[in-house]
Amino acid sequence: MMAPMHRTPLTILLTLAIAASCAAPKESKGLAAERERLKVSVYNPGAIREQSSVGTYIATLDRSIQQWNHNFLTGNKDRDRRTLNRLEDAIRSRSLKMFDMLVEQLESGPPYNRRVAATALGFTDSDRSLSPLLNALSDPDQDVINNALVGLSVLGDPTTPLQGILHQMRFGSSEQIRGNASLALLECLQAGSPTIPEVVDAARSGLNDDGPYVRTKSALILAFELDVESIGDLALQLYDDDLDSAAMAASRAIAYLGKHKIHSQGNCARVLTAALDKVNDAVTGAVLRDLQRLSGRNYPTHAEWVQWAHRLP
């Protein structure tokens, strides 16, 4: 595994600001550039809100989390960062204050309370949240599972065991669950969770998932794991994926592999230059930026990029 990465603030939760900033696979936690394109619904408390003895408190947390989610998905990440930070601080403070109650609700409360508690516990930044969140991955309510994955992503605990997350990434009942599982997996790996062989297997499989968000995250996971054997599959995603963000993720992953596995640099460079005649203008721009990062050069024409790539071993 590579050296520990710098962990950025929670306000940029998912990792790939593809179209806007072309962040490297390990660089940041950011849903920002993908949020409009992929329409990932991060937080889902469900439609039916049940009454409970702690209903008022849970409802207050729910409103705060929904406001955070709305701002996170629709706001400007720079302009609204201060607002998001305030919301996160407020959610964290409330969740820590009532930590035991949230754990109790997650373990035995009605479905609505469990859904809210699953996400809220992720904001506590407490390793005590890890066990109840992992246990929630087997909850009979699919929205609880989804929100527990969000909670694990936000928590980003470096001691998180990955098996339960991997199971949901491969076999989750919905695209949303598999997408949030792929997010949680990447976040935990970046936080320092020890990898296991099943990680690469799940990410390779994820390149073929029906969910574009799973494909996007899977490309980044393979880059993080330095899986050079996946370069061919990543090339297919770059050339053929209908979603620009998924193609850009593959481009970013290929460039990252070429940068960090020097013996693969020539292969990665040629894969990227071959894309210049295969992809649309938006993806071409991303590929050119990735070629610049890979090479440390800035050739003015496609032909010069091709010539450079073919000079590499």
Buried (B, 14 or more C-beta within 10 A) or exposed (E): EEEEBEBBEBBBBBBBBBBEBBBBBBBBBBBBBBBEBBEBEBBBBBEEBEEBEBBEBBBEBBEBBBBBBEBBBEBEBEEBBEBBEEBBEBBBEBBBEBBEBBBBBBEEBBBBBBBBBBBBBBBBBBEEBBEBBBBBBEBEBBBBBBBBBBBBBBBBBBEBBBEBBBBBBBEBEBBBBBBBBBBBBBBBBBBBBEBEEBBBEBBBEBBEBEBBBBBBBBBBBBBBBBBBEBBEBBBEBBBEBEBBBBBBBBBBBBBBBBBBBEEBBBBBBBBBBBBBEBBEEBBBBBBBBBBBBBBEEEBEEBEEBBEBBEEBE
